[in-house]
Amino acid sequence: MSVAVDLNRCQGYAQCAFLAPEIFVMHGEEALLYTPEADEAQREKLAQAAAACPVQAILVDAVDAPAEAVSREQ
């Protein structure tokens, strides 16, 4: 599973670090460190962490598809 955090949006509320400490760690007061790949067994905790983020900065299973692939699907 891939995890992405929009660090420009993240405000350091640390809800993710509380709910999924294996993936998210606060470094100091405001900087968030995270593991971009997670085991399938952590899906539940990641879903809870993403839902608890007040600014919705966490994306789980984020995939960057090429633009032409996206346009063909529509």
Backbone atoms as SQL, in Angstrom:
CREATE TABLE atoms (id INTEGER PRIMARY KEY, chain TEXT, resi INTEGER, resn TEXT, atom TEXT, x REAL, y REAL, z REAL);
INSERT INTO atoms VALUES
  (1, 'A', 1, 'MET', 'N', 0.831, -1.165, 0.000),
  (2, 'A', 1, 'MET', 'CA', 0.000, 0.000, 0.000),
  (3, 'A', 1, 'MET', 'C', 0.881, 1.234, 0.000),
  (4, 'A', 2, 'SER', 'N', 0.508, 2.210, -0.771),
  (5, 'A', 2, 'SER', 'CA', 1.289, 3.436, -0.773),
  (6, 'A', 2, 'SER', 'C', 0.563, 4.521, 0.015),
  (7, 'A', 3, 'VAL', 'N', 1.355, 5.341, 0.673),
  (8, 'A', 3, 'VAL', 'CA', 0.854, 6.423, 1.509),
  (9, 'A', 3, 'VAL', 'C', 1.493, 7.711, 1.025),
  (10, 'A', 4, 'ALA', 'N', 0.704, 8.758, 0.921),
  (11, 'A', 4, 'ALA', 'CA', 1.230, 10.073, 0.565),
  (12, 'A', 4, 'ALA', 'C', 0.601, 11.108, 1.484),
  (13, 'A', 5, 'VAL', 'N', 1.412, 12.070, 1.897),
  (14, 'A', 5, 'VAL', 'CA', 0.928, 13.155, 2.730),
  (15, 'A', 5, 'VAL', 'C', 1.247, 14.464, 2.024),
  (16, 'A', 6, 'ASP', 'N', 0.257, 15.310, 1.880),
  (17, 'A', 6, 'ASP', 'CA', 0.469, 16.644, 1.337),
  (18, 'A', 6, 'ASP', 'C', 1.056, 17.485, 2.469),
  (19, 'A', 7, 'LEU', 'N', 2.376, 17.602, 2.474),
  (20, 'A', 7, 'LEU', 'CA', 3.062, 18.293, 3.565),
  (21, 'A', 7, 'LEU', 'C', 2.811, 19.796, 3.546),
  (22, 'A', 8, 'ASN', 'N', 2.358, 20.333, 2.429),
  (23, 'A', 8, 'ASN', 'CA', 1.977, 21.745, 2.390),
  (24, 'A', 8, 'ASN', 'C', 0.645, 21.970, 3.103),
  (25, 'A', 9, 'ARG', 'N', -0.197, 20.961, 3.086),
  (26, 'A', 9, 'ARG', 'CA', -1.508, 21.035, 3.736),
  (27, 'A', 9, 'ARG', 'C', -1.420, 20.652, 5.216),
  (28, 'A', 10, 'CYS', 'N', -0.526, 19.723, 5.559),
  (29, 'A', 10, 'CYS', 'CA', -0.393, 19.224, 6.933),
  (30, 'A', 10, 'CYS', 'C', -0.116, 20.374, 7.900),
  (31, 'A', 11, 'GLN', 'N', -0.853, 20.395, 9.000),
  (32, 'A', 11, 'GLN', 'CA', -0.698, 21.434, 10.013),
  (33, 'A', 11, 'GLN', 'C', -0.076, 20.902, 11.307),
  (34, 'A', 12, 'GLY', 'N', 0.314, 19.629, 11.328),
  (35, 'A', 12, 'GLY', 'CA', 0.984, 19.060, 12.497),
  (36, 'A', 12, 'GLY', 'C', 0.067, 18.755, 13.666),
  (37, 'A', 13, 'TYR', 'N', -1.185, 18.440, 13.408),
  (38, 'A', 13, 'TYR', 'CA', -2.105, 18.093, 14.494),
  (39, 'A', 13, 'TYR', 'C', -1.754, 16.758, 15.152),
  (40, 'A', 14, 'ALA', 'N', -1.026, 15.897, 14.447),
  (41, 'A', 14, 'ALA', 'CA', -0.486, 14.629, 14.959),
  (42, 'A', 14, 'ALA', 'C', -1.530, 13.559, 15.236),
  (43, 'A', 15, 'GLN', 'N', -2.734, 13.695, 14.715),
  (44, 'A', 15, 'GLN', 'CA', -3.735, 12.644, 14.879),
  (45, 'A', 15, 'GLN', 'C', -3.257, 11.353, 14.212),
  (46, 'A', 16, 'CYS', 'N', -2.597, 11.482, 13.076),
  (47, 'A', 16, 'CYS', 'CA', -2.094, 10.311, 12.362),
  (48, 'A', 16, 'CYS', 'C', -1.021, 9.591, 13.178),
  (49, 'A', 17, 'ALA', 'N', -0.134, 10.353, 13.812),
  (50, 'A', 17, 'ALA', 'CA', 0.932, 9.758, 14.624),
  (51, 'A', 17, 'ALA', 'C', 0.357, 9.036, 15.835),
  (52, 'A', 18, 'PHE', 'N', -0.735, 9.530, 16.361),
  (53, 'A', 18, 'PHE', 'CA', -1.398, 8.888, 17.489),
  (54, 'A', 18, 'PHE', 'C', -2.077, 7.581, 17.058),
  (55, 'A', 19, 'LEU', 'N', -2.730, 7.598, 15.880),
  (56, 'A', 19, 'LEU', 'CA', -3.494, 6.438, 15.424),
  (57, 'A', 19, 'LEU', 'C', -2.666, 5.389, 14.690),
  (58, 'A', 20, 'ALA', 'N', -1.592, 5.789, 14.030),
  (59, 'A', 20, 'ALA', 'CA', -0.754, 4.847, 13.276),
  (60, 'A', 20, 'ALA', 'C', 0.726, 5.192, 13.488),
  (61, 'A', 21, 'PRO', 'N', 1.226, 4.988, 14.712),
  (62, 'A', 21, 'PRO', 'CA', 2.611, 5.373, 15.022),
  (63, 'A', 21, 'PRO', 'C', 3.665, 4.566, 14.265),
  (64, 'A', 22, 'GLU', 'N', 3.264, 3.441, 13.670),
  (65, 'A', 22, 'GLU', 'CA', 4.213, 2.654, 12.883),
  (66, 'A', 22, 'GLU', 'C', 4.518, 3.339, 11.554),
  (67, 'A', 23, 'ILE', 'N', 3.640, 4.214, 11.112),
  (68, 'A', 23, 'ILE', 'CA', 3.759, 4.885, 9.820),
  (69, 'A', 23, 'ILE', 'C', 4.124, 6.365, 9.976),
  (70, 'A', 24, 'PHE', 'N', 3.475, 7.055, 10.920),
  (71, 'A', 24, 'PHE', 'CA', 3.631, 8.503, 11.070),
  (72, 'A', 24, 'PHE', 'C', 4.337, 8.846, 12.376),
  (73, 'A', 25, 'VAL', 'N', 5.299, 9.769, 12.301),
  (74, 'A', 25, 'VAL', 'CA', 6.035, 10.210, 13.482),
  (75, 'A', 25, 'VAL', 'C', 6.220, 11.716, 13.387),
  (76, 'A', 26, 'MET', 'N', 5.951, 12.402, 14.480),
  (77, 'A', 26, 'MET', 'CA', 6.209, 13.839, 14.512),
  (78, 'A', 26, 'MET', 'C', 7.681, 14.047, 14.857),
  (79, 'A', 27, 'HIS', 'N', 8.322, 14.915, 14.116),
  (80, 'A', 27, 'HIS', 'CA', 9.712, 15.280, 14.345),
  (81, 'A', 27, 'HIS', 'C', 9.702, 16.728, 14.811),
  (82, 'A', 28, 'GLY', 'N', 9.878, 16.915, 16.096),
  (83, 'A', 28, 'GLY', 'CA', 9.740, 18.254, 16.657),
  (84, 'A', 28, 'GLY', 'C', 8.266, 18.594, 16.821),
  (85, 'A', 29, 'GLU', 'N', 7.974, 19.873, 16.796),
  (86, 'A', 29, 'GLU', 'CA', 6.602, 20.340, 17.019),
  (87, 'A', 29, 'GLU', 'C', 5.733, 20.285, 15.770),
  (88, 'A', 30, 'GLU', 'N', 6.328, 20.451, 14.576),
  (89, 'A', 30, 'GLU', 'CA', 5.517, 20.608, 13.381),
  (90, 'A', 30, 'GLU', 'C', 5.851, 19.676, 12.224),
  (91, 'A', 31, 'ALA', 'N', 7.032, 19.097, 12.192),
  (92, 'A', 31, 'ALA', 'CA', 7.446, 18.303, 11.034),
  (93, 'A', 31, 'ALA', 'C', 6.956, 16.859, 11.146),
  (94, 'A', 32, 'LEU', 'N', 6.294, 16.391, 10.100),
  (95, 'A', 32, 'LEU', 'CA', 5.802, 15.017, 10.060),
  (96, 'A', 32, 'LEU', 'C', 6.716, 14.164, 9.196),
  (97, 'A', 33, 'LEU', 'N', 7.121, 13.031, 9.723),
  (98, 'A', 33, 'LEU', 'CA', 7.859, 12.031, 8.959),
  (99, 'A', 33, 'LEU', 'C', 6.923, 10.845, 8.791),
  (100, 'A', 34, 'TYR', 'N', 6.984, 10.203, 7.620),
  (101, 'A', 34, 'TYR', 'CA', 6.109, 9.053, 7.398),
  (102, 'A', 34, 'TYR', 'C', 6.776, 8.058, 6.460),
  (103, 'A', 35, 'THR', 'N', 6.316, 6.815, 6.533),
  (104, 'A', 35, 'THR', 'CA', 6.789, 5.749, 5.672),
  (105, 'A', 35, 'THR', 'C', 5.862, 5.683, 4.466),
  (106, 'A', 36, 'PRO', 'N', 6.383, 5.848, 3.241),
  (107, 'A', 36, 'PRO', 'CA', 5.513, 5.894, 2.068),
  (108, 'A', 36, 'PRO', 'C', 4.947, 4.541, 1.628),
  (109, 'A', 37, 'GLU', 'N', 5.466, 3.451, 2.162),
  (110, 'A', 37, 'GLU', 'CA', 4.937, 2.113, 1.852),
  (111, 'A', 37, 'GLU', 'C', 4.532, 1.433, 3.151),
  (112, 'A', 38, 'ALA', 'N', 3.354, 0.828, 3.162),
  (113, 'A', 38, 'ALA', 'CA', 2.855, 0.167, 4.361),
  (114, 'A', 38, 'ALA', 'C', 2.355, -1.230, 4.022),
  (115, 'A', 39, 'ASP', 'N', 2.373, -2.090, 5.023),
  (116, 'A', 39, 'ASP', 'CA', 1.851, -3.447, 4.858),
  (117, 'A', 39, 'ASP', 'C', 0.331, -3.419, 4.810),
  (118, 'A', 40, 'GLU', 'N', -0.227, -4.391, 4.129),
  (119, 'A', 40, 'GLU', 'CA', -1.680, -4.523, 4.030),
  (120, 'A', 40, 'GLU', 'C', -2.307, -4.652, 5.423),
  (121, 'A', 41, 'ALA', 'N', -1.588, -5.231, 6.358),
  (122, 'A', 41, 'ALA', 'CA', -2.096, -5.414, 7.719),
  (123, 'A', 41, 'ALA', 'C', -2.343, -4.077, 8.426),
  (124, 'A', 42, 'GLN', 'N', -1.758, -3.003, 7.925),
  (125, 'A', 42, 'GLN', 'CA', -1.917, -1.690, 8.538),
  (126, 'A', 42, 'GLN', 'C', -3.034, -0.867, 7.897),
  (127, 'A', 43, 'ARG', 'N', -3.766, -1.462, 6.976),
  (128, 'A', 43, 'ARG', 'CA', -4.809, -0.731, 6.237),
  (129, 'A', 43, 'ARG', 'C', -5.837, -0.079, 7.173),
  (130, 'A', 44, 'GLU', 'N', -6.304, -0.800, 8.176),
  (131, 'A', 44, 'GLU', 'CA', -7.314, -0.276, 9.096),
  (132, 'A', 44, 'GLU', 'C', -6.800, 0.956, 9.836),
  (133, 'A', 45, 'LYS', 'N', -5.580, 0.870, 10.373),
  (134, 'A', 45, 'LYS', 'CA', -5.009, 2.007, 11.092),
  (135, 'A', 45, 'LYS', 'C', -4.789, 3.195, 10.166),
  (136, 'A', 46, 'LEU', 'N', -4.347, 2.921, 8.938),
  (137, 'A', 46, 'LEU', 'CA', -4.138, 4.004, 7.975),
  (138, 'A', 46, 'LEU', 'C', -5.456, 4.680, 7.609),
  (139, 'A', 47, 'ALA', 'N', -6.500, 3.903, 7.440),
  (140, 'A', 47, 'ALA', 'CA', -7.813, 4.465, 7.125),
  (141, 'A', 47, 'ALA', 'C', -8.299, 5.355, 8.269),
  (142, 'A', 48, 'GLN', 'N', -8.087, 4.921, 9.492),
  (143, 'A', 48, 'GLN', 'CA', -8.476, 5.723, 10.653),
  (144, 'A', 48, 'GLN', 'C', -7.653, 7.007, 10.722),
  (145, 'A', 49, 'ALA', 'N', -6.360, 6.900, 10.472),
  (146, 'A', 49, 'ALA', 'CA', -5.491, 8.079, 10.507),
  (147, 'A', 49, 'ALA', 'C', -5.881, 9.080, 9.428),
  (148, 'A', 50, 'ALA', 'N', -6.155, 8.592, 8.222),
  (149, 'A', 50, 'ALA', 'CA', -6.554, 9.480, 7.126),
  (150, 'A', 50, 'ALA', 'C', -7.880, 10.164, 7.445),
  (151, 'A', 51, 'ALA', 'N', -8.825, 9.421, 7.999),
  (152, 'A', 51, 'ALA', 'CA', -10.131, 9.990, 8.340),
  (153, 'A', 51, 'ALA', 'C', -10.028, 11.009, 9.472),
  (154, 'A', 52, 'ALA', 'N', -9.084, 10.813, 10.384),
  (155, 'A', 52, 'ALA', 'CA', -8.940, 11.704, 11.537),
  (156, 'A', 52, 'ALA', 'C', -8.176, 12.983, 11.223),
  (157, 'A', 53, 'CYS', 'N', -7.514, 13.038, 10.086),
  (158, 'A', 53, 'CYS', 'CA', -6.731, 14.227, 9.731),
  (159, 'A', 53, 'CYS', 'C', -7.674, 15.423, 9.536),
  (160, 'A', 54, 'PRO', 'N', -7.536, 16.465, 10.350),
  (161, 'A', 54, 'PRO', 'CA', -8.441, 17.613, 10.249),
  (162, 'A', 54, 'PRO', 'C', -8.371, 18.351, 8.911),
  (163, 'A', 55, 'VAL', 'N', -7.233, 18.256, 8.217),
  (164, 'A', 55, 'VAL', 'CA', -7.083, 18.973, 6.942),
  (165, 'A', 55, 'VAL', 'C', -7.049, 18.024, 5.749),
  (166, 'A', 56, 'GLN', 'N', -7.341, 16.726, 5.994),
  (167, 'A', 56, 'GLN', 'CA', -7.398, 15.711, 4.938),
  (168, 'A', 56, 'GLN', 'C', -6.141, 15.708, 4.062),
  (169, 'A', 57, 'ALA', 'N', -4.974, 15.664, 4.715),
  (170, 'A', 57, 'ALA', 'CA', -3.691, 15.711, 4.009),
  (171, 'A', 57, 'ALA', 'C', -3.152, 14.325, 3.655),
  (172, 'A', 58, 'ILE', 'N', -3.806, 13.247, 4.110),
  (173, 'A', 58, 'ILE', 'CA', -3.284, 11.892, 3.927),
  (174, 'A', 58, 'ILE', 'C', -4.040, 11.171, 2.821),
  (175, 'A', 59, 'LEU', 'N', -3.294, 10.599, 1.895),
  (176, 'A', 59, 'LEU', 'CA', -3.861, 9.772, 0.836),
  (177, 'A', 59, 'LEU', 'C', -3.307, 8.367, 0.972),
  (178, 'A', 60, 'VAL', 'N', -4.173, 7.372, 1.005),
  (179, 'A', 60, 'VAL', 'CA', -3.767, 5.972, 1.095),
  (180, 'A', 60, 'VAL', 'C', -4.003, 5.341, -0.266),
  (181, 'A', 61, 'ASP', 'N', -3.065, 4.531, -0.726),
  (182, 'A', 61, 'ASP', 'CA', -3.108, 3.922, -2.055),
  (183, 'A', 61, 'ASP', 'C', -3.080, 4.978, -3.146),
  (184, 'A', 62, 'ALA', 'N', -2.356, 6.044, -2.903),
  (185, 'A', 62, 'ALA', 'CA', -2.225, 7.110, -3.903),
  (186, 'A', 62, 'ALA', 'C', -1.374, 6.601, -5.052),
  (187, 'A', 63, 'VAL', 'N', -1.887, 6.747, -6.259),
  (188, 'A', 63, 'VAL', 'CA', -1.167, 6.296, -7.448),
  (189, 'A', 63, 'VAL', 'C', -1.149, 7.440, -8.447),
  (190, 'A', 64, 'ASP', 'N', 0.027, 7.704, -8.985),
  (191, 'A', 64, 'ASP', 'CA', 0.140, 8.729, -10.020),
  (192, 'A', 64, 'ASP', 'C', 0.006, 8.055, -11.372),
  (193, 'A', 65, 'ALA', 'N', -1.179, 8.103, -11.952),
  (194, 'A', 65, 'ALA', 'CA', -1.412, 7.510, -13.264),
  (195, 'A', 65, 'ALA', 'C', -1.044, 8.529, -14.340),
  (196, 'A', 66, 'PRO', 'N', -0.468, 8.072, -15.445),
  (197, 'A', 66, 'PRO', 'CA', -0.194, 8.998, -16.546),
  (198, 'A', 66, 'PRO', 'C', -1.481, 9.643, -17.053),
  (199, 'A', 67, 'ALA', 'N', -1.395, 10.873, -17.499),
  (200, 'A', 67, 'ALA', 'CA', -2.573, 11.622, -17.939),
  (201, 'A', 67, 'ALA', 'C', -3.323, 10.902, -19.048),
  (202, 'A', 68, 'GLU', 'N', -2.605, 10.289, -20.010),
  (203, 'A', 68, 'GLU', 'CA', -3.297, 9.611, -21.103),
  (204, 'A', 68, 'GLU', 'C', -4.059, 8.378, -20.619),
  (205, 'A', 69, 'ALA', 'N', -3.562, 7.717, -19.585),
  (206, 'A', 69, 'ALA', 'CA', -4.265, 6.547, -19.041),
  (207, 'A', 69, 'ALA', 'C', -5.577, 6.977, -18.386),
  (208, 'A', 70, 'VAL', 'N', -5.553, 8.102, -17.716),
  (209, 'A', 70, 'VAL', 'CA', -6.760, 8.605, -17.063),
  (210, 'A', 70, 'VAL', 'C', -7.787, 9.020, -18.113),
  (211, 'A', 71, 'SER', 'N', -7.352, 9.676, -19.184),
  (212, 'A', 71, 'SER', 'CA', -8.297, 10.151, -20.197),
  (213, 'A', 71, 'SER', 'C', -8.906, 8.983, -20.971),
  (214, 'A', 72, 'ARG', 'N', -8.190, 7.884, -21.138),
  (215, 'A', 72, 'ARG', 'CA', -8.736, 6.718, -21.845),
  (216, 'A', 72, 'ARG', 'C', -9.836, 6.035, -21.037),
  (217, 'A', 73, 'GLU', 'N', -9.731, 6.084, -19.710),
  (218, 'A', 73, 'GLU', 'CA', -10.720, 5.426, -18.855),
  (219, 'A', 73, 'GLU', 'C', -12.046, 6.144, -18.877),
  (220, 'A', 74, 'GLN', 'N', -12.087, 7.409, -19.205),
  (221, 'A', 74, 'GLN', 'CA', -13.331, 8.190, -19.154),
  (222, 'A', 74, 'GLN', 'C', -14.120, 8.005, -20.365);
